[in-house]
Amino acid sequence: TTWIPPAEGTFYVKLTVWDKAGNIAETIKRISWGQLSSITGIYKDHEIFSPNGDGVKDTVNIHYTVTDPSHLEFTIVDMQYILIRTFQRDYTEPGEDFITWDGQDESGSVVPDGKYKITVSGFEFFVEIDNTPPNANLALSSIKTQMRQEGSQSVADYYYVDMTGLAYDQNLKSWVVEAGEGDNPQEWNQVTR
């Protein structure tokens, strides 16, 4: 369906859905109609991040350009629309800037894994926090021997082990199996990917 706002301004549009069992779901979207935004060029640098302190994707940055003097309020909510954190910025002149969210709420606690919505001036961004490491398991059989016939005798041709592995994560990117020699391998060689 199509809806045209009755005048310039900021409006909220709400969709409410009921099922036959009496369950209700709502979604709300904000629209600014007939007004120019004082923020443009907005983008985030990660879809998924893990604020676990390991130095890899510990934060997400929202980059933007301010076109006019303005007050910006960035709000972060969880999927139940519970307010997690707010960032406020005031600008007296145009320029580029960014905010950094470290996955913490207003009290400084890291929020649970899940999806979060970041909004500013009618723009919405979704990010996901994933602090749960992948599930990895490797099982090796006992050493087996491949035999070959040399005349009337069976001779060991080579030795091997069977490997069974598990690599699972909701956001799995890649995996690799490597082998190294000795009790504390200094060099690892790729077996398979």
C-alpha positions as CSV (number, residue, x, y, z in Angstrom):
1,T,0.0,0.0,0.0
2,T,1.1,3.6,-0.4
3,W,0.9,6.4,2.2
4,I,1.7,10.0,1.7
5,P,2.2,12.1,4.8
6,P,-0.2,14.9,5.2
7,A,2.4,17.7,5.6
8,E,6.2,18.3,6.1
9,G,7.5,16.8,9.3
10,T,8.7,13.7,11.1
11,F,6.2,10.8,11.2
12,Y,6.2,7.3,12.5
13,V,4.5,4.4,10.7
14,K,3.5,1.4,12.7
15,L,2.5,-2.1,11.3
16,T,0.8,-4.4,13.8
17,V,0.2,-8.0,12.9
18,W,-2.0,-10.5,14.8
19,D,-2.1,-14.3,14.2
20,K,-5.1,-16.7,14.9
21,A,-3.5,-17.7,18.2
22,G,-3.6,-14.2,19.5
23,N,0.1,-13.4,19.1
24,I,0.9,-9.8,18.2
25,A,4.0,-8.3,16.5
26,E,4.7,-4.6,15.8
27,T,7.3,-2.8,13.8
28,I,7.7,1.0,13.7
29,K,9.6,3.1,11.1
30,R,10.4,6.8,11.2
31,I,10.2,9.0,8.1
32,S,11.1,12.7,7.7
33,W,9.0,14.1,4.9
34,G,9.8,17.2,2.9
35,Q,12.8,18.1,5.1
36,L,16.4,18.1,4.1
37,S,18.7,16.0,6.3
38,S,21.7,17.6,7.9
39,I,23.6,14.3,7.7
40,T,24.7,12.4,4.6
41,G,27.2,9.8,3.4
42,I,26.4,7.5,6.3
43,Y,27.9,4.0,6.4
44,K,29.2,1.4,8.9
45,D,32.5,-0.4,8.7
46,H,31.3,-3.8,9.9
47,E,28.1,-5.9,9.8
48,I,29.3,-8.2,12.6
49,F,31.8,-7.4,15.4
50,S,33.0,-9.0,18.6
51,P,33.8,-6.7,21.4
52,N,35.8,-9.3,23.3
53,G,39.1,-7.4,23.6
54,D,41.2,-9.5,21.2
55,G,41.9,-6.5,19.0
56,V,40.0,-7.9,16.0
57,K,36.7,-6.2,15.1
58,D,36.2,-5.1,18.7
59,T,34.2,-2.0,17.6
60,V,31.9,-0.7,14.8
61,N,32.2,2.8,13.4
62,I,29.4,4.8,11.9
63,H,30.9,7.3,9.5
64,Y,28.9,10.4,8.2
65,T,29.1,13.9,6.8
66,V,27.4,16.8,8.5
67,T,26.1,19.3,6.0
68,D,24.7,22.0,8.4
69,P,25.1,23.0,12.0
70,S,23.2,20.4,13.9
71,H,22.6,18.3,17.0
72,L,22.8,14.6,16.2
73,E,21.5,11.8,18.5
74,F,22.6,8.2,17.8
75,T,20.5,5.6,19.6
76,I,21.3,1.9,19.9
77,V,18.5,-0.5,20.7
78,D,18.2,-4.2,20.8
79,M,15.6,-6.2,18.8
80,Q,13.0,-5.6,21.6
81,Y,13.5,-1.8,21.2
82,I,15.2,-1.5,24.6
83,L,17.5,1.4,24.7
84,I,21.1,0.2,25.0
85,R,23.2,3.4,24.5
86,T,23.0,7.0,23.2
87,F,25.7,9.1,21.6
88,Q,25.1,12.9,21.2
89,R,27.2,15.2,18.9
90,D,26.8,18.9,18.3
91,Y,28.3,20.5,15.1
92,T,28.7,24.2,14.4
93,E,29.9,23.7,10.8
94,P,29.9,21.0,8.1
95,G,32.5,18.2,8.2
96,E,33.1,14.5,8.3
97,D,33.0,12.5,11.5
98,F,32.2,9.1,13.0
99,I,31.1,7.5,16.2
100,T,32.5,4.3,17.6
101,W,30.4,1.7,19.5
102,D,32.4,-0.7,21.6
103,G,29.4,-3.1,22.2
104,Q,28.8,-1.7,25.7
105,D,25.7,-0.3,27.2
106,E,25.4,2.9,29.2
107,S,26.8,1.2,32.3
108,G,29.9,-0.1,30.5
109,S,28.8,-3.7,30.3
110,V,29.3,-5.6,27.0
111,V,25.8,-6.5,25.7
112,P,24.8,-10.0,24.8
113,D,25.3,-11.5,21.4
114,G,22.5,-10.5,19.0
115,K,21.4,-7.9,16.5
116,Y,21.2,-4.2,17.3
117,K,19.8,-1.2,15.6
118,I,21.6,2.1,15.4
119,T,19.5,5.1,14.4
120,V,20.3,8.8,13.6
121,S,18.1,11.4,11.9
122,G,15.8,8.8,10.4
123,F,18.5,6.5,9.2
124,E,18.8,2.9,10.5
125,F,21.7,0.5,10.6
126,F,21.7,-3.0,11.9
127,V,24.8,-4.6,13.4
128,E,25.4,-8.0,15.0
129,I,27.5,-8.7,18.1
130,D,29.1,-12.2,18.0
131,N,31.4,-12.9,21.0
132,T,30.8,-16.7,20.8
133,P,33.9,-18.5,19.3
134,P,33.2,-21.2,16.7
135,N,32.7,-24.8,17.8
136,A,35.8,-26.7,16.6
137,N,36.5,-30.4,17.2
138,L,39.0,-32.7,15.6
139,A,39.2,-36.5,16.0
140,L,42.0,-38.7,14.8
141,S,42.0,-42.4,14.4
142,S,44.8,-44.6,15.5
143,I,47.7,-44.9,13.1
144,K,46.9,-47.2,10.2
145,T,49.1,-48.9,7.7
146,Q,48.6,-49.2,4.0
147,M,50.2,-52.4,2.9
148,R,51.4,-53.5,-0.5
149,Q,52.6,-56.8,-1.8
150,E,56.2,-57.4,-2.7
151,G,56.4,-60.9,-4.0
152,S,54.9,-63.2,-1.4
153,Q,55.3,-60.6,1.5
154,S,53.1,-57.7,2.6
155,V,55.2,-54.6,3.2
156,A,54.1,-51.3,4.8
157,D,53.6,-48.8,2.0
158,Y,52.7,-45.8,4.1
159,Y,51.1,-44.8,7.4
160,Y,48.0,-42.6,7.8
161,V,45.3,-41.5,10.2
162,D,41.6,-40.8,9.4
163,M,40.5,-37.3,10.5
164,T,37.0,-36.3,11.4
165,G,36.4,-32.6,12.1
166,L,33.6,-30.2,13.1
167,A,33.6,-26.5,12.4
168,Y,30.4,-24.8,13.3
169,D,29.4,-21.2,13.9
170,Q,26.3,-19.2,13.0
171,N,28.7,-16.7,11.2
172,L,31.3,-19.2,10.0
173,K,33.8,-17.5,7.6
174,S,36.4,-20.3,6.9
175,W,38.3,-23.2,8.4
176,V,41.7,-24.9,7.7
177,V,43.3,-28.1,8.9
178,E,47.1,-27.8,9.5
179,A,49.8,-30.2,10.7
180,G,53.0,-29.5,12.6
181,E,55.9,-31.7,13.7
182,G,57.0,-32.3,17.3
183,D,55.7,-31.4,20.7
184,N,55.6,-27.6,20.1
185,P,55.4,-27.0,16.3
186,Q,57.0,-23.8,15.1
187,E,55.8,-24.3,11.6
188,W,52.4,-25.5,10.5
189,N,51.5,-26.8,7.0
190,Q,48.1,-26.8,5.5
191,V,46.5,-30.2,5.1
192,T,43.1,-29.1,3.7
193,R,40.8,-26.2,3.6
